Amino acid sequence: MAAAGLRRSVRGAACWQLLLTLVIFSLAGEACKKVILNVPSKLEADKIIGRVNLEECFRSADLIQSGDPDFRVLSDGSVYTARAVVLSDEKRSFTIRLSDKRKQTQKEVTVLLEHQKKVLKTRHTRETVLRRAKRRWAPIPCSMQENSLGPFPLFLQQVESDAAQNYTVFYSISGRGVDQEPLNLFYIERDTGNLFCTQPVDREEYDVFDLIAYASTADGYSADLPLPLPIRVEDENDNHPVFTEAIYNFEVSESSRLGTTVGVVCATDRDEPDTMHTRLKYSILQQTPRSPGLFSVHPSTGVITTVSHYLDREVVDKYSLIMKVQDMDGQFFGLIGTSTCIITVTDSNDNAPTFRQNAYEAFVEENAFNVEILRIPVEDKDLINTANWRVNFTILKGNENGHFKISTDKETNEGVLCVVKPLNYEENHQVNLEIGVNNEAPFTRDIPRVTALNRALVTVHVRDLDEGPECTPAAQYVRIKENLAVGSKINGYKAYDPETRNGNGLRYKKLHDPKGWITIDEISGSIITSKILDREVETPKNELYNITVLAIDKDNRSCTGTLAVDIEDINDNPPEILQEYVVICKPKMGYTDILAVDPDEPVHGAPFYFSLPNTSPEISRLWSLTKVNDTAARLSYQKNAGFQEYTIPITVKDRAGQAATKLLRVNLCECTHPAQCRVTSRSAGVVLGKWAILAILLGIALLFSVLLTLVCGVLGATKGKRFPEDLAQQNLIISNTEAPGDDRVCSANGFMTQTANNSSQGFCGTVGSGMKNGGQETIEMMKGGHQTLESCRGAGHHHTLDSCRGGHTEVDNCRYTYSEWHSFTQPRLGEESIRGHTG
C-alpha cells in the first residue's frame, strides 16, 4: 500500500502511448536478425509504433516489403499500423525484406512486438507507509487522440494530491475547455480526481488545452498550489492536402531548352507540421495532349520543368496537366489533392519567312520615279502581327546606283518595290535585282540568316520614251584668266540628245549671269567675254563664278545646267596699307605698326617690302621703317621729333613687284593714350563757335553795364550822391591781390585772368576810345583771315591760334595795370553821371 501511495495513478489507453519506445539492438552481428519493439496491447490504425535502422542492416536496399499486412514500413524505417491491432499476451513478430535489384541480393529483418503489461499495486491499511521519493502533486504530461471515437466521457488520467493521505481532499479544474470556450469539454471527479473528456476534439482547431487543477479540503483550505495540466491533442491524418490554386496558368517559350522552369505549384496541409501527415509529394497524373511527355514536376518543391526540346507552338500551342499532391510522403495510403495546370506555349522566331516563288518580273518607264512597280508576298508560320512574323526586305544586289527602294506593307506583310531615281533606257534596258527577306526579331534556331528559300530574283524591264535633251553632268567647269580681253571665246556648257548621244540641233541660252560678264553662242554653246573679268570683284573671291545655261532641242524640250567658271588670278592689284591716320603718344609709344593687304591670291601677295620713298630730309631724318613680318612694318621716330602731325609717304611692294605708295598721316602727340589726342582734336574744332558766343555775351554784358551806369547816374543825381572812386574798380576788375597791382585782364580764352608772373595770350579784342555821345565801345572780333588784334600798347608775343576760323590769327599779348584801367573808366563814369543830372 505504501508503494502504491508513492506512485501516481495513470489510467487509460492514451497514457500507454506515452510509454511507446523503440529498442533497436545495434550489435553488428544481430542488426539484421531481430528488432524488438515494446508496444501497448491495443494499436490504432495509421499509428507509428517504432523505427528500424534499415541502413545499418542493408544500406543499398531499393525495395522494402513487410511480411505482415497489418504493418507497413516506410523508406526511413518507420513502422506504421495498417489497421487497428489487438495483441494477445503472447509475442507477435513479422519480417521486413530488403532487396537490391542491381546486385540481386536480399536480406531480412525480424521485428518482435512485445506487449508491455501494466503492473498495479493497491495500498492496504496494514502496510507501512514508506517515505515518498518525490511529490505526487506535479505537472503530468497527458494527451488524447484527435477525433477519438470514445466511448464518452473518455477517461484521460487521475490527479492526486499528497495531502489526500491525511485529509479529505476535493478536486476541481479550470481553463479553456472547462470554463472557457469550448465550455464543458473536460471535467474532473470531485472526490477521485479522475479527469474525463466529453466529446471528440479537432486538433486543427485546438492543439493543446492548458488546464489548472486545484486541491482543497472540506473547510476550503488549499492543500496544494494550483497544478498546470497540459493536455495535448495527438494529430490524426484527417486533412487532405490542398493546392493554393484550383487552376495554374503558366507560359513557356517554344524555343526553351531542356530543363527550363515553367512554373511552381504549391499545396498546404492543415495537419500537424513536420510529421508524415504533412510531408507532401507532387506528381503529374495526366498530360493533354498525352504524347509525348514534355513536362515533369519535382516531387518535393513542385517546380515544373521541360523534359523535351520538342515544343512547337505551330503544332500544339497549349497543354493541360492534372497535378496531384499526396501526404504521407506519397505512400499509397496518403491523402490526395489535385489541381489543373494550363501551360501556354509562346511563339519564338523559329520559322524563317519564305517567298512564294523564286523569280518575279516588273516594268517601268524610263525617267519615272517615286512609283510602285511590284508587290512581293511572303509566308511565315510564326504568330501573325508579331515581330516574329513581320519581315524586312533588303535589296542584296543590283541597286548599286540607288534607283530602287523596297519597304514592307505593315498590313499584308508584302514587300513593296519602288523606283526612287529615274532610269535611262539608253543606259540600261533592264535591271536584275536580288531581294532578301528576314524577320524583325532574331532567329532562335541555328539556321542561316539568308537561305535559298528566303531570297528571290526580280527582273525590271525599262520601257523607252522619246526624251528631251540631257544636261549631264549638271555642273561643268571652265577656267578663264582674269582680265581676259573682251570678245574672247571659250568652250561653254555642252548638253546632248539621249537618243542620238550628241548635241547636234540643240540651242543654248543664258538664264543667269551674276555680273553680266559673258554671252553665249546659241548654236555652239561657247561663251564670249563681254566685260573684263575681275576676280577680286566676285565675293567671296575664291568661289566659282556660276552661270546657268538652258539647252533646247527642236521640239522646245529643255534642260538646265550650270557652267562653273574658275577665274584664274593674275597679279593686277598692288598691296594696300590699311591705316589712313595714326596717333603716336610720345614718349610712351616709340613706334606704330603698319599693316598691308593684297586682294590677289597668295602666290601674288606676301611677303611685302615696305620703304620710305624719296621724301623731304626732315621725314628721312626723323622717321624710319623696319620689317615686323611678311605683311607688316614698324614706323619709328627719333627722339628729337617735335609734337605735330606728319604726312609720311610709304611704299609697299608684293613679291611680284606690284607696288603702291600711300600718304600716311601720323600725329605725334604728347599723351598717355591715343584717344586723348583725338578728343583734343575734336574739342579744338569747336573753339571758334565759343569765341563767337563769347563776343555776343560780352556785347550784351557791356550793354547792361551802360544801362546800369545810366540808372545809377539818375538815382545819384536825385539823391545828390556820386559814385565812389573805386566803383569802376569793384565792377570791372577782378583782382587776385589785396591792392592794385600788375594784374593781367587778358586771357587766352576770354574767361580767365592770369597773374603778372604768368604769360598768357591776349584777349581777342581791343577796347577803343570809350563812350562818345552815348555811343558804344568798339570791339573788333576775328572774322577770318590773319587779323592782328591790338588791345593796348606794350610789348608782347605773337601766338598762332589754330582754332580760329578762317586761318591763323595773331594776337598781341597786352598788359593792363590798375592805374591805367582806373584812369580810363573814371572820367567816363563821371560824364555819364553829369548827363544823368542834365537829363
C-alpha positions in Angstrom: 0.0 0.0 0.0 2.9 2.3 0.8 4.4 1.7 -2.6 1.1 2.3 -4.3 0.8 5.6 -2.3 4.1 6.8 -3.8 3.1 6.2 -7.4 0.8 8.4 -9.5 -2.2 6.6 -10.8 -2.3 6.8 -14.5 -5.1 5.1 -16.5 -6.5 4.9 -20.0 -5.3 3.8 -23.4 -3.9 7.3 -24.2 -1.4 7.2 -21.4 0.0 3.9 -22.8 1.1 5.8 -25.9 3.5 7.8 -23.8 5.3 4.6 -22.9 5.9 3.7 -26.5 9.6 3.2 -27.1 11.7 1.8 -29.8 14.5 -0.5 -28.9 17.0 -1.4 -31.6 19.8 -3.8 -31.0 22.8 -2.2 -32.5 25.1 -5.1 -32.4 26.8 -5.5 -35.8 26.1 -9.2 -36.0 22.5 -9.1 -34.9 21.3 -5.8 -36.7 19.7 -7.8 -39.4 18.4 -10.6 -37.3 15.9 -9.2 -34.8 14.5 -5.9 -33.6 12.3 -5.7 -30.5 9.6 -3.1 -30.3 7.7 -2.6 -27.0 4.1 -1.6 -27.7 0.8 -1.5 -25.9 -1.8 -4.3 -26.3 -4.1 -2.2 -28.4 -2.7 -0.4 -31.5 -4.8 2.1 -33.5 -4.7 2.3 -37.3 -2.1 4.5 -39.1 0.0 4.9 -36.0 3.7 4.7 -35.8 4.9 2.0 -33.4 8.6 2.3 -33.9 11.5 2.7 -36.3 14.1 0.2 -37.6 17.6 1.2 -38.7 17.5 -0.2 -42.2 20.7 1.4 -43.4 22.7 -0.3 -40.8 21.3 -3.6 -41.9 21.3 -3.1 -45.7 22.4 0.3 -47.0 21.9 -0.3 -50.7 18.4 -1.7 -50.5 16.0 -0.2 -53.1 12.9 -2.4 -52.2 11.3 -2.7 -48.8 8.5 -5.2 -48.1 6.6 -6.1 -44.9 5.8 -9.7 -44.3 2.7 -8.8 -42.2 -0.2 -7.0 -44.0 -1.2 -5.4 -40.6 2.0 -3.3 -40.7 3.8 -1.2 -43.3 7.4 0.1 -43.4 8.5 3.4 -44.9 11.8 4.0 -46.6 13.2 5.7 -43.5 12.4 2.6 -41.4 9.3 3.9 -39.7 6.8 1.1 -38.9 3.1 2.0 -39.1 -0.1 0.0 -38.4 -2.2 -0.6 -41.5 -5.3 -1.2 -39.4 -6.2 -1.5 -35.7 -4.4 -4.3 -34.0 -5.0 -6.0 -30.6 -2.1 -8.0 -29.2 -2.6 -11.1 -27.0 -0.4 -11.9 -24.1 1.9 -13.8 -26.4 4.6 -12.2 -28.5 4.0 -11.3 -32.2 6.6 -11.0 -34.9 6.9 -10.2 -38.6 9.7 -10.0 -41.2 10.9 -7.0 -43.2 12.5 -8.0 -46.6 15.3 -5.7 -48.0 16.2 -6.2 -51.7 18.9 -4.7 -54.0 17.7 -5.3 -57.6 21.0 -4.3 -59.2 23.1 -6.7 -57.1 20.4 -9.3 -56.9 20.8 -9.5 -53.1 18.2 -9.7 -50.3 18.2 -9.5 -46.5 15.6 -10.0 -43.9 15.0 -8.2 -40.6 12.8 -9.9 -37.9 10.7 -7.4 -35.8 9.4 -8.7 -32.5 6.4 -6.9 -30.9 6.3 -7.4 -27.1 3.2 -6.4 -25.1 4.2 -4.3 -22.0 1.9 -5.2 -19.2 0.9 -2.6 -16.6 1.5 -3.7 -13.0 -0.8 -2.0 -10.5 -0.4 -2.1 -6.8 -3.1 -1.4 -4.2 -2.5 0.1 -0.9 -3.6 -1.8 2.2 -4.1 -0.1 5.5 -1.8 -2.5 7.3 1.1 -1.8 5.1 3.7 0.5 6.4 3.7 3.9 4.8 7.0 4.5 3.1 8.6 7.9 2.8 7.9 9.5 -0.6 10.6 9.6 -3.1 9.0 12.7 -4.8 5.9 14.8 -4.8 2.7 13.5 -6.4 1.3 16.9 -7.0 3.3 17.8 -10.1 2.6 18.6 -13.8 1.5 15.4 -15.5 2.0 15.0 -19.3 -1.1 13.8 -20.9 -2.5 13.5 -24.5 -5.7 12.5 -26.2 -6.3 11.3 -29.8 -7.8 13.7 -32.3 -11.3 12.7 -33.4 -11.5 9.9 -30.8 -14.4 7.5 -31.2 -14.9 7.2 -27.4 -16.8 5.9 -25.5 -17.5 9.2 -23.9 -17.0 10.5 -21.3 -13.4 9.4 -22.1 -11.1 8.8 -19.1 -7.8 10.7 -19.5 -6.0 10.4 -16.2 -6.2 10.8 -12.5 -4.6 13.5 -10.4 -3.9 13.0 -6.7 -2.6 15.4 -4.0 -0.1 14.4 -1.3 -2.5 15.9 1.2 -5.0 13.2 0.4 -3.1 10.8 2.7 -4.0 12.8 5.8 -7.0 14.9 4.7 -10.2 14.6 2.7 -9.4 16.4 -0.5 -11.7 17.7 -3.2 -10.5 18.3 -6.8 -11.5 21.0 -9.4 -10.2 22.3 -12.7 -10.4 25.5 -14.8 -9.2 26.8 -18.2 -10.0 26.5 -21.9 -12.4 23.6 -22.4 -13.8 24.0 -18.9 -15.0 27.5 -18.0 -13.7 29.0 -21.3 -14.6 28.2 -24.9 -15.2 25.4 -25.7 -17.1 25.1 -22.5 -17.6 21.8 -20.6 -15.2 19.8 -22.8 -13.4 18.5 -19.7 -14.5 17.7 -16.1 -12.9 16.1 -13.1 -14.5 14.0 -10.4 -14.6 15.9 -7.2 -13.6 13.1 -4.9 -11.4 10.8 -7.0 -9.5 13.3 -9.2 -10.4 11.4 -12.4 -10.2 13.6 -15.5 -12.6 13.0 -18.4 -13.2 14.4 -21.9 -16.9 14.7 -23.0 -16.6 14.7 -26.8 -14.2 14.4 -29.8 -11.6 17.2 -30.4 -10.3 18.5 -33.7 -6.5 19.2 -33.4 -6.6 21.7 -36.3 -8.9 23.8 -34.1 -7.4 23.1 -30.6 -3.9 21.5 -30.5 -3.4 21.8 -26.7 -5.5 22.6 -23.6 -3.8 24.2 -20.7 -5.9 23.2 -17.6 -5.3 24.2 -14.0 -6.1 21.6 -11.2 -6.9 22.6 -7.7 -6.9 20.5 -4.5 -8.7 21.8 -1.3 -10.0 20.5 2.0 -13.6 20.4 3.1 -13.2 23.6 5.0 -11.8 25.4 1.9 -8.1 25.1 2.7 -5.8 24.8 -0.3 -4.0 21.6 0.2 -1.5 22.3 -2.7 -0.7 25.1 -5.1 -2.6 25.1 -8.4 -1.3 22.4 -10.7 -0.9 23.0 -14.5 -2.4 20.2 -16.6 -1.4 20.5 -20.3 -3.5 18.1 -22.5 -2.0 17.7 -26.0 -4.2 16.6 -28.8 -2.5 13.9 -30.9 -2.8 14.6 -34.7 -4.6 12.3 -37.0 -4.2 12.4 -40.8 -7.7 13.7 -41.3 -6.9 16.6 -43.8 -6.3 16.3 -47.5 -3.5 18.4 -48.9 -5.0 21.3 -51.0 -3.3 23.2 -53.8 -3.1 27.0 -53.4 -4.9 27.5 -56.7 -7.5 25.4 -58.5 -6.1 26.3 -61.9 -2.5 27.4 -62.6 -1.6 29.3 -65.7 2.0 29.2 -67.0 3.8 30.2 -70.2 6.8 28.7 -71.8 8.6 29.7 -75.0 8.7 27.1 -77.7 12.4 27.6 -78.1 13.1 26.7 -74.4 16.0 24.5 -73.7 15.8 21.2 -71.8 15.2 21.8 -68.0 13.6 25.2 -68.4 11.5 26.1 -65.4 7.8 26.5 -66.4 6.3 27.3 -63.0 5.8 26.2 -59.4 2.8 24.6 -57.9 2.2 24.6 -54.1 -0.1 22.8 -51.7 -0.9 23.1 -48.0 -2.0 20.5 -45.3 -3.7 21.5 -42.1 -2.4 18.5 -40.2 0.5 18.8 -37.7 3.6 20.2 -39.4 6.9 18.3 -39.6 5.1 15.0 -39.5 4.3 12.3 -42.1 0.8 13.8 -42.2 2.2 16.9 -43.8 5.1 15.5 -45.8 3.8 16.2 -49.4 4.9 14.7 -52.7 3.9 16.2 -56.1 3.4 14.3 -59.4 1.7 14.7 -62.8 -1.3 12.5 -63.2 -2.1 13.3 -66.8 -1.0 15.5 -69.7 -3.2 16.6 -72.5 -2.3 16.1 -75.4 -0.9 12.9 -74.0 2.1 12.2 -76.2 4.9 13.0 -75.9 5.5 13.7 -72.3 7.1 17.1 -72.2 7.0 18.2 -68.5 8.0 16.9 -65.1 7.5 18.1 -61.6 9.9 18.0 -58.7 8.3 15.7 -56.0 9.3 17.9 -53.1 9.4 21.5 -54.4 6.6 21.4 -57.0 8.8 23.0 -59.7 7.6 22.1 -63.2 10.3 21.9 -65.9 10.6 20.8 -69.5 12.0 17.4 -70.2 12.0 17.7 -74.0 13.0 20.2 -76.6 10.2 19.3 -79.0 7.9 22.2 -78.0 6.4 23.7 -81.2 3.7 26.3 -81.0 2.8 25.8 -84.6 1.9 22.2 -83.7 0.5 22.5 -80.2 0.1 25.9 -78.5 -1.4 24.8 -75.2 -1.0 21.9 -72.7 -3.2 20.8 -69.8 -1.7 19.0 -66.8 -3.6 17.3 -63.9 -1.4 17.8 -60.9 -1.5 15.5 -57.8 -0.2 16.1 -54.3 -0.2 13.3 -51.6 0.7 13.4 -48.0 2.5 10.7 -46.0 5.4 11.3 -48.4 3.4 9.9 -51.3 2.7 6.5 -49.8 -0.3 4.8 -51.3 -2.4 5.3 -48.1 -1.7 9.0 -48.1 -4.5 11.5 -48.7 -4.6 13.1 -52.2 -5.4 16.6 -53.7 -5.5 17.6 -57.3 -5.3 20.8 -59.5 -5.2 21.7 -63.1 -2.2 23.4 -64.7 -2.6 25.2 -68.1 0.7 25.7 -70.0 0.7 28.1 -72.9 3.5 27.7 -75.5 4.5 31.2 -76.6 5.9 32.0 -80.0 9.5 32.2 -80.9 11.0 33.1 -84.2 11.8 29.6 -85.3 10.3 29.8 -88.8 12.0 31.8 -91.5 9.9 33.7 -94.0 9.8 32.3 -97.5 9.0 33.7 -100.9 6.1 32.1 -102.8 8.2 31.9 -106.0 11.8 32.3 -106.8 11.6 34.9 -109.7 9.5 38.0 -110.4 9.2 40.5 -113.3 8.3 44.2 -113.3 8.1 47.0 -115.9 8.7 50.7 -115.6 9.0 53.6 -118.0 12.3 55.5 -118.2 12.6 58.8 -116.2 9.7 57.7 -113.9 10.4 57.9 -110.2 8.6 57.5 -106.9 6.3 54.9 -108.4 5.5 51.4 -107.2 6.3 48.6 -109.6 5.9 45.3 -107.8 4.5 43.7 -104.6 6.2 40.6 -103.3 4.2 38.3 -100.9 6.0 36.0 -98.3 4.8 33.3 -96.0 5.8 32.9 -92.3 4.3 30.3 -89.9 5.1 32.3 -86.7 2.4 34.2 -84.8 0.7 36.9 -87.0 1.3 40.6 -86.3 4.3 39.9 -84.1 8.0 40.7 -84.6 8.4 37.0 -85.4 6.0 37.3 -88.3 6.7 40.8 -89.6 9.5 40.9 -92.2 12.1 43.3 -93.5 13.1 43.2 -97.2 16.6 44.0 -98.5 18.0 44.6 -102.0 21.0 42.4 -101.9 22.3 43.0 -105.5 21.6 45.3 -108.5 20.8 48.6 -106.7 24.3 50.0 -106.7 23.1 53.3 -108.2 20.3 53.7 -105.8 17.4 53.6 -108.3 15.2 51.3 -106.2 13.8 51.1 -102.7 11.8 48.3 -101.1 9.7 48.6 -98.0 7.2 46.4 -96.1 3.4 46.8 -96.1 2.6 46.5 -92.4 -0.9 45.2 -93.1 -0.2 42.5 -95.6 3.5 41.8 -94.8 4.3 42.2 -98.5 7.4 43.8 -100.0 6.7 47.0 -102.0 9.3 47.7 -104.6 9.5 51.3 -105.9 11.7 53.3 -108.3 13.0 56.4 -106.5 15.5 57.5 -109.1 14.8 57.8 -112.8 16.1 55.0 -115.0 17.6 55.6 -118.5 16.6 53.2 -121.2 19.7 54.3 -123.3 22.0 53.2 -120.4 20.3 50.0 -119.4 17.3 48.2 -120.9 16.7 46.0 -117.8 17.9 45.7 -114.2 18.3 42.5 -112.3 17.7 42.7 -108.5 18.2 40.1 -105.8 15.8 40.5 -102.9 16.4 39.1 -99.4 13.9 38.8 -96.5 14.2 38.2 -92.8 12.1 38.9 -89.7 12.2 41.8 -87.4 13.1 39.6 -84.4 16.3 37.5 -84.5 16.1 33.8 -85.2 16.1 31.5 -82.2 17.3 28.4 -84.0 20.6 27.7 -85.7 19.6 28.4 -89.3 21.3 30.7 -91.8 20.0 34.2 -92.0 19.7 34.0 -95.8 19.0 30.7 -97.4 17.7 29.5 -100.8 14.2 29.8 -99.5 14.3 33.5 -98.4 15.8 35.2 -101.4 14.2 35.9 -104.9 15.3 37.4 -108.2 13.4 40.4 -109.7 13.9 41.5 -113.3 12.9 45.1 -114.0 12.3 46.0 -117.7 12.8 49.7 -118.7 10.5 51.0 -121.4 11.9 53.5 -123.9 10.5 57.1 -124.2 11.3 59.9 -126.6 13.1 62.3 -124.3 14.3 65.9 -124.4 18.0 67.0 -124.1 20.0 65.9 -121.1 22.3 68.3 -119.2 24.8 65.8 -117.8 26.7 66.4 -115.7 24.6 69.1 -114.1 27.7 71.2 -113.5 30.5 71.6 -116.0 33.7 73.6 -115.3 35.8 76.0 -117.4 38.9 78.1 -116.4 39.4 81.7 -117.6 42.2 84.0 -116.9 41.4 87.3 -115.1 41.4 90.5 -117.2 41.0 88.4 -120.4 40.3 90.7 -123.4 36.7 91.4 -124.2 35.4 89.2 -127.0 37.5 86.2 -126.1 35.7 82.9 -126.9 35.9 79.9 -124.6 34.2 76.5 -124.7 30.9 76.6 -122.8 28.3 74.1 -121.5 27.6 71.0 -123.6 24.2 69.1 -123.5 23.3 66.1 -125.6 20.2 64.3 -127.0 19.9 60.9 -125.3 18.5 59.3 -128.4 21.4 60.4 -130.7 24.1 60.7 -127.9 25.3 64.0 -129.4 24.4 67.7 -129.2 23.5 68.4 -132.8 20.4 70.6 -133.2 20.5 72.0 -129.7 20.3 75.7 -128.9 21.7 77.4 -125.8 20.5 80.4 -123.8 21.9 82.2 -120.8 19.5 82.1 -117.9 21.6 83.7 -115.2 24.9 85.6 -115.2 25.6 87.4 -111.8 27.8 90.2 -113.3 26.9 90.1 -116.9 30.4 89.3 -117.9 29.7 86.8 -120.7 27.4 86.0 -123.6 26.6 82.5 -125.0 26.7 81.4 -128.7 23.3 80.0 -129.3 24.4 77.3 -131.7 27.7 76.0 -130.2 27.1 76.9 -126.5 30.5 78.6 -126.4 30.9 81.6 -124.1 32.2 85.0 -125.1 33.6 87.6 -122.6 31.5 90.8 -122.8 33.4 92.6 -119.9 36.7 92.3 -118.2 36.6 89.5 -115.6 37.8 90.8 -112.3 38.4 88.0 -109.8 38.7 90.5 -106.9 35.2 91.8 -107.6 33.5 88.5 -107.2 32.6 87.7 -103.5 33.9 85.5 -102.0 37.0 85.7 -104.2 37.9 82.0 -104.1 34.4 80.8 -105.1 33.4 79.8 -108.7 31.5 82.1 -110.9 28.3 80.2 -111.8 26.4 80.8 -115.0 23.0 79.0 -115.5 22.6 77.7 -119.1 19.4 76.5 -120.8 19.7 73.8 -123.6 16.7 73.5 -126.0 16.0 70.9 -128.7 13.9 71.3 -131.9 10.7 70.3 -130.1 11.4 73.0 -127.5 12.1 70.5 -124.8 14.8 71.8 -122.5 17.2 71.1 -119.6 19.3 73.4 -117.5 22.9 73.1 -116.4 25.5 75.1 -114.5 28.7 76.4 -116.1 31.1 76.9 -113.2 33.8 79.4 -114.2 37.1 79.3 -112.3 38.6 82.8 -112.7 42.4 82.4 -112.7 44.1 85.1 -110.8 46.8 87.4 -112.2 48.8 89.9 -110.2 46.8 93.0 -111.1 46.5 94.5 -107.6 49.3 96.1 -105.5 49.4 95.8 -101.8 47.4 98.4 -99.8 48.1 99.9 -96.4 45.1 99.6 -94.1 45.7 102.7 -92.0 44.9 106.3 -93.1 45.7 108.1 -89.9 47.6 107.0 -86.7 48.4 108.6 -83.4 51.7 108.0 -81.5 51.8 109.1 -77.9 55.3 110.3 -77.1 57.3 109.2 -75.2 55.1 106.3 -74.1 54.9 104.9 -77.6 58.1 104.6 -79.5 56.6 103.3 -82.8 53.5 102.2 -84.6 52.9 99.1 -86.8 51.8 99.5 -90.4 49.7 96.6 -92.0 49.1 95.9 -95.6 46.9 93.5 -97.6 46.8 92.2 -101.2 43.4 91.1 -102.7 45.3 88.8 -105.2 45.9 85.2 -104.4 48.7 84.3 -102.0 51.0 83.4 -104.9 50.9 87.1 -105.9 50.8 88.5 -102.4 53.1 88.4 -99.3 55.8 88.8 -98.3 55.6 92.6 -98.7 58.5 95.1 -98.8 58.0 98.4 -97.1 60.1 101.5 -97.7 60.2 105.3 -97.4 60.5 106.8 -100.9 62.5 109.9 -101.7 60.9 112.2 -99.2 61.9 115.5 -97.5 65.1 115.5 -95.5 63.1 116.2 -92.3 61.0 113.0 -92.8 64.1 110.9 -93.6 65.9 112.3 -90.6 63.0 111.8 -88.0 61.3 108.6 -89.2 62.5 105.0 -90.1 60.8 101.7 -91.2 61.8 98.2 -90.1 60.2 94.8 -91.0 57.9 93.1 -88.5 56.7 90.1 -90.6 55.6 89.3 -94.2 52.6 91.7 -94.0 53.6 94.4 -91.5 56.4 97.0 -90.9 57.2 99.2 -87.9 57.3 103.0 -88.2 59.6 104.6 -85.6 60.5 108.3 -84.8 63.7 109.9 -83.5 63.8 111.4 -80.0 64.2 114.9 -81.4 60.9 114.7 -83.4 58.5 117.5 -82.4 54.9 117.3 -81.4 52.9 117.8 -84.6 51.1 116.0 -87.4 53.4 114.5 -90.1 52.5 113.3 -93.6 54.7 110.4 -94.4 54.7 108.6 -97.8 55.2 104.8 -97.5 55.7 102.5 -100.4 54.7 98.8 -100.2 55.6 96.1 -102.8 54.4 92.5 -103.2 56.6 89.5 -104.2 55.9 90.0 -107.9 56.9 93.7 -107.9 53.4 95.3 -107.8 53.9 98.5 -105.6 51.8 101.4 -104.3 52.6 104.5 -102.3 50.3 105.9 -99.6 50.5 109.2 -97.7 50.0 108.3 -94.0 49.1 111.0 -91.6 50.9 110.5 -88.3 50.1 112.6 -85.3 53.0 112.6 -82.8 51.2 113.7 -79.7 52.1 114.3 -76.0 49.6 111.9 -74.3 49.3 108.7 -72.5 46.7 107.2 -74.8 46.0 107.9 -78.5 42.3 108.6 -77.6 43.3 111.7 -75.7 44.8 113.3 -78.8 41.6 112.5 -80.8 39.5 114.1 -78.1 41.7 117.3 -78.0 41.5 117.5 -81.8 37.7 117.3 -81.7 37.4 119.9 -79.0 39.6 122.3 -80.9 37.3 122.1 -83.8 34.5 124.0 -81.9 36.6 126.7 -80.3 35.6 129.3 -82.8 32.0 128.8 -82.0 32.7 129.6 -78.3 34.5 132.8 -79.2 31.6 133.9 -81.3 29.2 133.1 -78.4 31.7 134.9 -76.0 31.6 138.0 -78.2 27.8 138.1 -78.1 27.8 137.6 -74.4 30.4 140.4 -73.9 28.3 142.7 -76.1 25.2 142.0 -74.0 27.2 142.5 -70.8 28.6 145.8 -71.9 25.1 147.0 -72.9 23.8 146.1 -69.5 26.8 148.0 -67.9 25.9 151.1 -69.9 22.2 150.8 -68.8 23.2 150.2 -65.2 25.5 153.2 -65.4 22.6 155.4 -66.6 20.3 154.2 -63.9 22.8 154.8 -61.2 23.5 158.2 -62.6 19.9 159.2 -62.5 19.5 157.9 -58.9 22.7 159.6 -57.9 21.6 163.0 -59.3 18.3 162.7 -57.5 19.8 162.0 -54.1 22.9 164.2 -54.5 25.2 161.3 -54.4 28.2 160.4 -56.5 29.8 157.2 -57.4 32.7 156.2 -55.1 36.0 156.5 -56.7 36.6 152.7 -56.7 33.3 151.8 -58.2 34.8 151.0 -61.6 37.4 149.0 -59.8 34.8 146.9 -58.0 32.7 146.3 -61.0 35.2 146.0 -63.8 38.3 144.4 -62.3 38.7 141.0 -60.7 42.0 141.1 -58.7 43.8 138.3 -57.1 45.9 140.7 -55.0 45.0 142.7 -51.9 46.0 146.0 -53.5 46.1 147.3 -57.1 49.0 145.7 -58.8 50.3 144.4 -62.0 47.4 142.0 -62.8 46.5 141.0 -66.4 43.0 141.2 -67.6 43.5 139.4 -70.9 43.4 135.6 -71.1 43.7 133.0 -73.8 40.0 132.1 -73.7 38.4 135.3 -72.6 37.3 134.0 -69.3 40.4 133.6 -67.2 42.6 136.3 -65.5 46.3 135.5 -65.1 48.7 137.0 -62.6 51.6 139.2 -63.6 54.0 136.4 -63.2 52.3 134.2 -65.8 52.5 134.7 -69.5 49.2 134.3 -71.5 47.6 135.0 -74.7 45.9 138.3 -75.2 42.2 138.9 -75.3 40.9 138.6 -78.8 39.6 142.1 -79.0 40.6 145.8 -78.2 38.8 148.3 -76.1 38.7 151.5 -78.0 38.4 155.1 -77.1 35.3 154.8 -74.8 31.8 156.1 -75.0 31.3 159.2 -77.1 27.9 160.9 -77.2 26.1 157.8 -75.9 28.0 155.5 -78.4 29.4 152.1 -77.7 32.9 151.0 -77.3 34.4 149.4 -80.4 35.2 145.7 -80.1 36.9 144.1 -83.0 36.5 140.3 -83.3 38.2 137.7 -85.5 36.2 137.0 -88.6 38.6 135.2 -90.9 42.0 135.5 -92.4 45.0 136.8 -90.5 43.9 139.6 -88.2 46.1 141.4 -85.7 44.2 142.3 -82.5 45.9 145.2 -80.8 44.4 145.6 -77.3 46.8 148.1 -75.8 50.2 149.5 -76.1 53.1 147.5 -74.7 55.5 144.8 -75.6 54.1 141.3 -76.1 54.5 138.0 -78.0 52.7 136.8 -81.2 50.9 133.3 -81.0 49.1 131.4 -83.7 45.6 130.1 -82.8 44.7 127.2 -85.0 41.2 127.0 -83.7 40.1 130.4 -85.1 38.0 130.1 -88.2 39.5 131.3 -91.5 43.1 130.7 -90.7 45.7 131.7 -88.2 45.2 134.9 -86.2 48.0 136.7 -84.5 47.1 138.2 -81.1 49.2 140.6 -79.3 49.6 140.0 -75.6 48.8 143.1 -73.6 49.2 144.2 -70.1 46.7 146.4 -68.1 47.6 147.9 -64.8 45.1 149.0 -62.2 46.0 152.7 -62.5 45.6 152.7 -66.3 42.2 151.0 -66.1 41.1 153.5 -63.3 42.2 156.5 -65.4 40.3 155.0 -68.4 37.0 154.3 -66.7 36.7 157.1 -64.1 36.3 160.1 -66.4 33.7 158.2 -68.5 31.7 157.3 -65.5 31.7 160.9 -64.4 30.4 162.0 -67.8 27.6 159.6 -67.6 26.7 160.9 -64.1 26.6 164.5 -65.3 24.5 163.6 -68.3 22.0 161.9 -66.0 21.6 165.1 -64.0 21.1 167.2 -67.1 18.8 164.8 -68.5 
